[in-house]
Every structure is written in structure tokens, then in C-alpha cells.
Amino acid sequence: MALTHPNTETAIATPLPAIQATGVSRLRRFITFLLENRKAGLGLAIILFFVLVGLVGPFLVPYDPSQIGVGPPLQGPSSQHWLGTTQLGQDLFSQLVVGTRHSLMVGLLVGLLSTLIAIVIGMTAGYLGGLLDDILMLFTNVFLILPFFPLAIVAASYAQAFNIKGLTVIVIVLTLTGWAWAARIKRSQTLSLRSKDFVQAAKVSGEPWPRIILFEIMPNMSALVAASFIFATIFAVLGEAGLEFIGLGDINAVTWGTILYWAQNNQALLLHAWYWFIPPGLCIGVFAVGLTLVQYAIDEIANPRLKAQRIPKLRGARTRNASPTASATQVEGSTDAGIA
């Protein structure tokens, strides 16, 4: 059977023994492999750093990020203002730290909501099938064919017309535009899993279909669900910055996107105020890299083809470290036991 990955659009083959494993053991193995993977470790360290900055940083910043005149206008980095000041004399370091909390909150919230919608629609359509499947997939396809930015502009305009303001507009817009692709992927995998023996056994024993989806099918798609959440979060962080940059969000809120918006509006590039637009851009890029590293680690865990590419390297390393009497069969057996 094949899973379609939301980012690489490559087929992910899932071996039959992994599907037959119980949901709890499959989830436990997934978490164990994720913690042992170097890419995942580096990515999680980056994510944890930004999360700590977002949680603790706003209580430690030296200035109010919105306060005007705390320093000379457009002053470069100094001991009093580590990242300089804006054209109105606002402290950029304080804005960057406080903006970390708001941007991460939007990204993680949109990622969670988009993943939940994709799970509900995709798995329900794939498991129940029939007319409901046709209706839900028609609804999903409508969102798939609509271009992102025109749909975001229309959704933001309607949200403001209903007096929905602030970061709520960004969350609604990004959630509406970020769930459809993941829903299609989860539907296709649910179609292949619903005919498996463990699902049929649960169905015969009288389990209701929501419980079968939640406790039988979804644990066997843990890697796919995690990858969808990470992809949706990356999309949300970049989308929030893009929408704020073009002025569709709340320009009075302090986020990475609004820092870039005011830097562009005040011609920071022409004024050589690099300290105004480079730090938020770096934060967006580094945080996206951290999420991407975790996603690559999930690919290596879930994709047997990538595992097979790692086996010769591990086998060669263990052969060099093994005693001369160690057989190739022992080395191969130990390698497969560590990866399977």
C-alpha cells in the first residue's frame, strides 16, 4: 500500500508487519525512533528554543515593544538596544521576542486545527465511503483548486466585515486554506487500511465506527499525522508572515510578519537598517528548518526505502567494529533488529 507525502509527493510504502502491530506499540516505536534520530534531535532542539523564547521571553524583555521613543530613531545595535530601534524609536529586540510568542501561537494553532479537520474529513470519507465520501471529497477538491492568496484575501475581507479582527483573522484564513491536501492523503490511506484484518475484527466485535477510526486506524497512521501537522505548521508560519507583510492581518499586533511589514513600509532596506528586517526573517527561516528536520526524520522512520539506504552504512560501521570471528549474518541481524 502507498502513502502520499504532503511535501515530497512520493509514495511511502508501509510493510504489512508494521500495520498489524497494535496502535500503542506502533506509537511507542515511532516516538522512540524519533528521539534517537539525529535530525529529529536537532530539529526538536530548535523548536524547543523558540518555544522557550515565546513562553519566557516576553516577561524578560527590557522595553514595551509598542512603546515609542525608548531610544533614538533608527539606532543600530548597541548595549542598550541589542537589535537597534525602529523609525519611531521602538526597541526591535523586544518586538522580536514578543513576536516569537504570537507567530508560534498562530503557527501551532493553525497546524493543530488544520490537522484535526483533515483527520475528521479524510478518515470519515475514507472509512464510510459511498455518497458521504463523494460529498466530502467534492468539498475538499473545491479548496484544493482555489489559489491560496486570492482565497486568503477574500477570507480576510469577509472576516473583517464580520468584525473579526486581530490574529483571529489570520488563524481562520490559514486554517481554511491549509487542510484540504492533508485530508486527501488521509482518505487514501484510510481506504487501504479499512479492509485490514484488525479493522474488520473490531467492526465484527461491534465497535462503533468513530472508535475504530480513533483507536484502530489513526495509531497506524501516526507518522503520517505527525508529518501533516509539521507541514501545516510550516505553512502557517510562512503564511502568517506573508499575510501580515501585505497588510491583511492586524498591523498593530507584534509578530514576525508585522515587523517585516513596518520595515518595508518605512523603507528599511533603502535606509540600510538591516537590523530591522534580517532578524525576523532569520527567525522564520530557522524555525522552518527545525520543523523540516523533524519532518525528514519522520520520513526516515515511516519510509522503508530510506531505511534501506541507511542499512548499508550501519552495516559497514558495525563490520569494522565487530570482531574478526563475527559473521556477516550476525552483523545483518543486529542491524535489522535496531531499525525494524
C-alpha positions in Angstrom: 0.0 0.0 0.0 1.2 3.6 -0.5 1.0 6.8 1.4 1.4 10.1 -0.5 3.5 12.5 1.5 2.2 16.2 1.6 5.6 17.7 0.9 7.6 15.4 -1.4 4.6 13.8 -3.1 6.4 10.5 -3.0 4.9 7.1 -2.2 5.6 5.8 1.3 5.2 2.0 1.4 4.1 0.6 4.7 5.1 -3.0 5.4 2.4 -5.4 6.5 4.0 -6.3 9.9 4.0 -2.6 10.9 0.3 -2.3 10.0 -0.5 -5.5 12.0 1.1 -4.1 15.2 -1.1 -2.7 17.9 -1.7 1.1 17.9 0.1 1.6 21.3 3.2 -0.3 20.3 3.3 1.4 16.9 3.1 4.8 18.5 5.8 3.8 21.1 8.2 2.7 18.4 7.5 5.9 16.4 8.4 8.1 19.4 11.5 6.0 20.2 12.8 6.2 16.7 12.1 9.9 16.6 14.0 10.6 19.8 17.0 8.6 18.6 17.2 10.3 15.1 19.9 13.0 14.9 17.9 15.2 12.5 14.9 15.0 14.8 17.1 15.8 17.8 18.5 18.9 16.1 15.0 20.0 14.9 13.4 19.5 18.3 16.2 21.5 19.9 15.5 24.4 17.5 11.7 24.2 18.1 12.2 24.0 21.9 14.4 27.0 21.9 11.8 29.1 20.1 9.0 27.8 22.3 11.0 28.8 25.4 11.7 32.2 24.0 8.0 32.6 23.2 6.9 31.5 26.7 9.5 33.2 28.9 10.9 35.9 26.7 8.0 38.4 26.9 8.5 38.6 30.7 12.2 39.4 30.4 12.3 42.0 27.6 13.7 45.4 28.7 11.1 47.5 27.0 7.4 47.5 25.9 7.6 46.5 22.2 4.9 49.1 21.3 6.4 52.0 23.3 7.5 54.9 21.1 10.7 56.8 21.9 12.6 54.4 24.1 15.7 55.2 22.0 16.9 57.3 19.1 15.1 56.6 15.8 16.9 54.0 13.6 19.7 53.5 16.0 21.9 50.5 15.2 22.5 47.6 17.6 24.0 48.7 20.9 24.4 47.6 24.5 21.0 49.3 25.4 19.2 48.1 22.2 20.6 44.8 21.1 18.9 44.9 17.7 18.6 48.6 17.4 15.4 50.7 17.1 12.7 51.4 14.6 12.0 54.8 12.9 9.7 55.6 15.9 12.4 54.6 18.4 10.8 51.3 19.4 13.1 48.5 20.7 13.5 45.8 18.0 14.8 43.1 20.3 11.6 43.4 22.5 9.5 43.3 19.4 11.3 40.2 18.1 10.9 38.3 21.4 7.2 39.2 21.9 6.6 38.5 18.2 8.0 35.0 18.6 5.2 34.1 21.0 2.4 35.4 18.7 3.9 33.9 15.5 4.4 30.5 17.1 1.0 30.6 18.6 -0.6 31.2 15.2 1.6 28.5 13.6 0.9 25.8 16.1 -2.8 26.6 16.4 -3.3 26.6 12.7 -1.3 23.4 12.4 -3.4 21.7 15.1 -6.8 22.9 13.6 -5.8 22.0 10.0 -4.7 18.5 11.1 -7.9 17.9 13.1 -10.1 19.0 10.2 -8.1 16.8 7.8 -8.4 13.8 10.1 -12.1 14.2 10.6 -13.0 14.8 6.9 -10.3 12.5 5.3 -10.7 9.5 7.6 -14.5 9.7 7.8 -14.7 9.9 4.0 -12.3 7.0 3.5 -13.8 4.7 6.1 -17.6 5.2 5.4 -17.3 5.7 1.6 -20.4 5.9 -0.6 -22.3 9.2 -1.1 -20.7 10.8 2.0 -17.3 10.2 0.6 -18.3 11.8 -2.7 -19.7 14.9 -1.0 -16.7 15.4 1.3 -14.2 14.9 -1.5 -16.1 17.3 -3.7 -15.9 19.9 -0.9 -12.2 19.1 -0.4 -11.4 19.4 -4.1 -13.0 22.9 -4.2 -10.5 24.1 -1.6 -7.7 22.3 -3.4 -8.2 24.0 -6.8 -8.6 27.5 -5.3 -5.3 29.5 -5.3 -4.0 30.4 -1.8 -3.5 34.1 -1.9 -6.8 35.1 -3.6 -8.7 32.8 -1.3 -6.8 34.3 1.7 -7.6 37.9 0.6 -11.3 37.1 0.2 -11.5 35.2 3.5 -9.7 38.0 5.3 -12.1 40.6 3.8 -15.1 38.6 4.9 -13.7 38.1 8.4 -13.1 41.9 8.8 -16.7 42.5 7.6 -18.0 40.3 10.4 -15.9 42.4 12.9 -13.4 39.5 13.4 -10.1 41.3 14.0 -6.6 40.6 15.2 -4.7 37.4 14.9 -8.0 35.5 14.8 -8.4 36.6 11.1 -5.0 35.0 10.3 -5.9 31.8 12.1 -9.2 31.4 10.3 -7.8 32.2 6.9 -4.8 29.9 7.2 -7.0 27.1 8.7 -9.5 27.3 5.8 -6.7 27.2 3.2 -4.4 24.6 4.8 -6.4 21.4 5.5 -7.5 20.1 2.1 -4.4 18.4 0.8 -3.8 16.5 4.1 -7.4 15.4 4.1 -7.0 13.8 0.6 -3.9 11.9 1.8 -5.6 10.6 5.0 -8.6 9.4 2.9 -6.4 7.4 0.5 -4.6 5.7 3.4 -7.8 5.0 5.3 -9.2 3.3 2.2 -6.3 0.9 2.2 -6.5 0.3 6.0 -10.2 -0.3 6.4 -10.0 -3.7 4.7 -7.3 -5.0 7.1 -7.9 -7.8 9.5 -7.6 -5.8 12.7 -10.2 -3.3 11.4 -12.6 -6.0 10.3 -12.2 -7.7 13.7 -13.1 -4.5 15.5 -16.0 -4.0 13.2 -17.3 -7.5 13.8 -17.0 -7.1 17.5 -19.4 -4.2 17.4 -17.0 -1.3 17.8 -18.7 2.0 16.6 -17.0 3.5 13.6 -15.7 6.6 15.3 -13.9 4.4 17.8 -12.5 2.2 15.0 -11.1 5.3 13.3 -9.7 6.8 16.5 -8.2 3.7 18.1 -7.6 1.2 15.2 -6.8 3.3 12.1 -5.3 6.5 13.3 -2.5 4.9 15.5 -1.3 3.1 12.4 -1.0 6.5 10.6 0.9 8.2 13.4 3.9 9.1 11.2 1.6 10.5 8.5 -0.4 12.5 11.0 2.7 14.0 12.6 4.1 14.9 9.1 0.9 16.6 8.2 0.9 18.6 11.4 4.5 19.7 10.8 3.8 20.6 7.2 0.7 22.6 8.2 2.7 24.4 10.9 5.4 25.4 8.4 2.7 26.6 6.0 1.0 28.6 8.8 4.2 30.3 10.0 5.2 31.3 6.4 1.6 32.2 5.6 1.2 34.4 8.7 4.3 36.3 7.8 3.2 36.7 4.2 -0.3 37.9 5.0 0.9 40.3 7.7 3.6 41.6 5.3 1.0 42.6 2.7 -1.2 44.1 5.4 -4.1 41.6 5.6 -3.7 40.9 9.3 -3.7 43.2 12.4 -0.8 45.6 11.7 -0.9 46.7 15.4 -0.1 43.2 16.7 3.6 42.4 17.2 4.6 39.3 15.2 7.4 38.4 12.9 5.2 39.3 9.9 4.2 42.8 11.2 7.9 43.6 12.0 8.6 42.9 8.3 5.5 44.9 7.3 6.7 48.1 9.2 10.2 47.6 8.0 9.0 47.6 4.4 6.7 50.5 4.9 9.4 52.6 6.4 11.9 51.7 3.7 14.4 50.0 6.0 16.2 48.4 3.1 16.9 51.8 1.4 17.9 53.2 4.8 20.4 50.3 5.3 18.6 49.4 8.5 19.4 45.7 8.1 18.8 45.1 11.8 15.1 45.7 11.2 14.3 43.1 8.6 17.1 40.4 8.8 16.4 39.1 12.4 12.7 38.3 11.9 13.5 36.8 8.5 16.2 34.6 10.1 13.8 33.5 12.9 11.2 32.5 10.3 13.8 30.5 8.3 15.5 28.8 11.3 12.1 27.8 12.8 11.0 26.4 9.5 14.3 24.5 9.2 13.7 23.0 12.6 10.3 21.7 11.6 11.7 20.4 8.3 14.4 18.4 10.1 11.8 16.7 12.2 9.7 16.0 9.1 12.8 14.5 7.4 13.3 12.3 10.5 9.7 11.1 10.2 10.2 10.3 6.6 13.2 8.1 7.6 11.1 6.4 10.2 8.0 5.8 8.0 9.6 5.1 4.7 11.3 1.7 4.3 13.1 2.9 1.2 15.0 5.5 3.3 15.6 2.8 5.9 17.1 0.6 3.3 19.5 3.3 2.2 20.7 3.6 5.9 21.3 -0.2 6.4 24.5 -0.5 4.3 26.1 2.4 6.2 25.2 0.9 9.5 26.3 -2.5 8.4 29.7 -1.2 7.2 30.2 0.6 10.5 29.3 -2.4 12.6 31.5 -4.7 10.4 34.5 -2.5 11.2 33.8 -2.6 14.9 33.0 -6.3 15.0 35.5 -9.0 16.0 37.2 -11.0 13.2 35.1 -14.0 14.1 31.8 -12.2 13.8 29.8 -13.4 10.8 28.0 -11.3 8.2 24.8 -12.9 9.4 25.2 -11.6 12.9 26.0 -8.1 11.7 23.0 -8.1 9.4 20.7 -9.5 12.1 21.8 -6.8 14.7 21.3 -4.1 12.1 17.9 -5.2 11.2 16.9 -5.5 14.8 17.9 -1.9 15.5 16.0 -0.5 12.6 12.9 -2.7 12.2 
